[in-house]
Amino acid sequence: GLMPTFTRSALPNTLSKFLEENPKIEFKITEAYSGVLEEMVRSNKIDFAIVPSVKNSLGLNVNFVSQDINILVSSKKSMFTHLIPVTPKILKIHKFKIILPSPENSRRIAINEYFSTHGISPNSILEMDAMIGTLEMVATSDWCSILPATLCDLDFNNVKRNLSPIDSPKLITDYVLITSASKELSFATTYFIEKIIDEIKRITQNI
């Protein structure tokens, strides 16, 4: 179970190499947001998921994977400058329009807390639970979004979007591996977990 953050960034390299080494292993990848993945692991519908920190660990084994920063993503025509950090002070001055996930999403909860703590009030909010749709909307409009740096790994040298790290203080996301406390993992699953965690760590450490 993987969030769009990882299916766009860490999965392609990991999966292609894994299948080359293990062509006879069959498995299914489920893309969903963290709350859905958490319940699927808890009910043994999927073997594992990598999600932001969970608040309710009942029935789950939880292990830290990596830490990620969040980035303000905007079009090349926006007021923000590619790779130049933005601070709460800057975000308070500019009445920007922002695309955010729905209120129950863990990223939305963290962003709301950050905005509330630092007195940030966007001019307009558009709710969209579609990560790729958000990226394309941002690239072609005056809307912006706050997204994990790992998701944006492919865009650091891209001409379509400005990536402005949020700083002073940073908006941090912790990723954890969750597995069912009532189910033992196969050797193949454990091996794949090791490979994708290595790729996630490589991306987050190089940002």
C-alpha positions as CSV (number, residue, x, y, z in Angstrom):
1,G,0.0,0.0,0.0
2,L,1.5,3.3,-1.1
3,M,0.4,6.9,-1.2
4,P,0.6,8.9,-4.5
5,T,3.7,10.5,-3.0
6,F,5.6,7.2,-3.4
7,T,3.9,5.8,-6.5
8,R,5.2,8.8,-8.5
9,S,8.7,8.9,-7.0
10,A,10.1,5.9,-5.2
11,L,8.0,3.1,-6.8
12,P,9.1,3.1,-10.5
13,N,12.8,2.5,-9.9
14,T,12.2,0.1,-7.0
15,L,9.6,-2.0,-8.9
16,S,11.4,-2.3,-12.2
17,K,14.6,-3.5,-10.4
18,F,12.7,-5.8,-8.2
19,L,10.8,-7.5,-11.1
20,E,14.1,-7.9,-13.0
21,E,15.5,-9.8,-10.0
22,N,12.3,-11.6,-9.2
23,P,10.3,-12.2,-12.4
24,K,8.1,-14.9,-10.9
25,I,6.9,-13.0,-7.9
26,E,3.3,-11.7,-8.2
27,F,1.9,-9.0,-6.1
28,K,-0.6,-6.1,-6.1
29,I,0.1,-2.5,-5.4
30,T,-2.7,-0.4,-4.0
31,E,-2.5,3.4,-4.2
32,A,-4.6,5.3,-1.7
33,Y,-4.3,8.0,1.0
34,S,-3.0,7.2,4.5
35,G,-6.3,6.7,6.3
36,V,-7.5,4.1,3.8
37,L,-4.2,2.3,3.7
38,E,-4.1,2.1,7.5
39,E,-7.4,0.4,7.7
40,M,-6.5,-2.0,4.9
41,V,-3.4,-3.1,6.8
42,R,-5.3,-3.4,10.0
43,S,-7.8,-5.7,8.3
44,N,-5.1,-7.7,6.5
45,K,-6.3,-6.6,3.0
46,I,-2.8,-5.5,2.2
47,D,0.5,-6.6,3.8
48,F,2.0,-3.2,4.5
49,A,1.8,0.5,3.8
50,I,4.1,3.5,4.2
51,V,2.2,6.5,5.5
52,P,2.7,9.6,7.7
53,S,2.9,8.9,11.4
54,V,-0.3,7.1,12.7
55,K,-2.2,8.3,15.7
56,N,-3.9,5.0,16.4
57,S,-1.5,2.1,16.3
58,L,-4.0,-0.5,17.6
59,G,-3.4,-3.7,15.7
60,L,-0.4,-2.4,13.9
61,N,3.4,-2.6,14.0
62,V,4.8,0.8,13.4
63,N,8.4,1.6,12.4
64,F,10.0,4.9,11.4
65,V,11.2,5.1,7.8
66,S,12.3,8.7,7.0
67,Q,11.6,12.4,7.4
68,D,10.5,14.7,4.6
69,I,10.1,18.4,4.1
70,N,7.1,20.1,2.5
71,I,7.2,22.5,-0.4
72,L,5.0,25.2,-1.8
73,V,4.5,24.3,-5.4
74,S,3.4,27.0,-7.9
75,S,3.4,27.7,-11.6
76,K,6.4,29.2,-13.4
77,K,4.4,32.5,-13.6
78,S,3.8,32.8,-9.9
79,M,5.2,35.3,-7.5
80,F,7.4,32.6,-5.9
81,T,10.9,31.7,-7.1
82,H,12.1,28.2,-7.8
83,L,14.1,26.7,-5.0
84,I,14.0,29.9,-2.9
85,P,12.5,29.1,0.5
86,V,9.3,30.7,1.7
87,T,8.6,31.5,5.4
88,P,5.4,32.1,7.3
89,K,6.1,35.8,7.1
90,I,6.1,35.7,3.3
91,L,2.9,33.5,3.2
92,K,1.1,36.0,5.5
93,I,1.9,38.9,3.2
94,H,0.8,37.2,-0.1
95,K,-2.9,36.3,-0.3
96,F,-2.3,33.1,-2.3
97,K,-4.9,30.5,-3.6
98,I,-4.1,27.0,-2.5
99,I,-5.2,23.5,-3.3
100,L,-5.4,21.2,-0.2
101,P,-6.6,17.7,0.5
102,S,-9.8,17.1,2.4
103,P,-9.9,17.8,6.1
104,E,-9.6,14.2,7.3
105,N,-6.3,13.8,5.3
106,S,-3.2,13.7,7.5
107,R,-1.4,16.2,5.4
108,R,-4.3,18.6,5.6
109,I,-4.3,18.3,9.4
110,A,-0.6,19.1,9.6
111,I,-1.0,22.1,7.1
112,N,-4.0,23.5,9.1
113,E,-1.9,23.3,12.3
114,Y,1.0,25.1,10.6
115,F,-1.2,27.8,9.2
116,S,-3.0,28.3,12.5
117,T,0.2,28.4,14.5
118,H,1.7,31.1,12.2
119,G,-1.4,33.1,11.4
120,I,-1.4,32.2,7.7
121,S,-4.8,32.8,5.9
122,P,-4.9,31.8,2.2
123,N,-7.2,33.9,0.0
124,S,-9.0,30.8,-1.3
125,I,-8.9,27.1,-0.6
126,L,-9.8,24.4,-3.2
127,E,-10.1,20.9,-1.8
128,M,-8.8,18.1,-4.1
129,D,-7.9,14.6,-3.2
130,A,-6.0,13.9,-6.4
131,M,-2.3,14.4,-6.2
132,I,-1.5,14.2,-9.9
133,G,-4.5,16.4,-10.7
134,T,-3.2,18.9,-8.1
135,L,0.3,19.0,-9.8
136,E,-1.2,19.7,-13.2
137,M,-3.7,22.3,-11.9
138,V,-0.8,24.1,-10.2
139,A,1.3,24.0,-13.4
140,T,-1.4,25.6,-15.5
141,S,-3.1,28.1,-13.2
142,D,-2.6,30.7,-10.4
143,W,-3.3,28.1,-7.7
144,C,-0.5,26.7,-5.6
145,S,-0.3,23.7,-3.2
146,I,1.8,22.4,-0.4
147,L,3.2,18.9,-1.2
148,P,5.9,16.6,0.1
149,A,9.3,17.0,-1.4
150,T,9.5,13.3,-2.2
151,L,6.5,13.7,-4.5
152,C,8.2,16.6,-6.2
153,D,11.5,14.7,-6.7
154,L,11.0,14.6,-10.4
155,D,10.3,18.4,-10.6
156,F,13.4,19.9,-9.1
157,N,14.9,20.4,-12.6
158,N,11.5,20.8,-14.2
159,V,10.4,23.8,-16.2
160,K,6.7,23.4,-15.4
161,R,6.6,24.4,-11.7
162,N,8.3,26.5,-9.0
163,L,9.3,24.5,-5.9
164,S,9.7,26.7,-2.8
165,P,10.7,24.8,0.4
166,I,8.8,26.0,3.4
167,D,11.2,27.2,6.0
168,S,11.7,29.0,9.4
169,P,10.3,26.7,10.6
170,K,10.1,23.8,8.2
171,L,6.9,21.8,7.8
172,I,8.0,18.3,8.4
173,T,6.4,14.9,7.6
174,D,7.5,11.7,9.2
175,Y,6.9,8.5,7.2
176,V,6.4,5.1,8.9
177,L,6.1,1.5,7.8
178,I,2.9,-0.1,9.1
179,T,2.2,-3.9,9.1
180,S,-0.5,-6.0,10.8
181,A,0.3,-7.2,14.3
182,S,-1.6,-10.4,13.5
183,K,0.1,-11.4,10.3
184,E,3.6,-12.6,9.5
185,L,5.2,-11.2,6.3
186,S,6.5,-13.4,3.6
187,F,10.2,-13.3,2.6
188,A,9.3,-11.6,-0.7
189,T,7.3,-8.9,1.0
190,T,10.0,-8.2,3.5
191,Y,12.6,-8.0,0.7
192,F,10.4,-5.6,-1.3
193,I,9.9,-3.4,1.8
194,E,13.6,-3.2,2.3
195,K,14.1,-2.0,-1.4
196,I,11.4,0.6,-1.4
197,I,12.5,2.0,2.0
198,D,16.0,2.3,0.6
199,E,14.7,4.3,-2.3
200,I,12.6,6.6,-0.1
201,K,15.6,7.2,2.1
202,R,17.8,8.0,-0.9
203,I,15.2,10.6,-2.1
204,T,14.6,12.3,1.2
205,Q,18.3,12.4,2.1
206,N,19.2,14.0,-1.2
207,I,16.6,16.8,-1.1
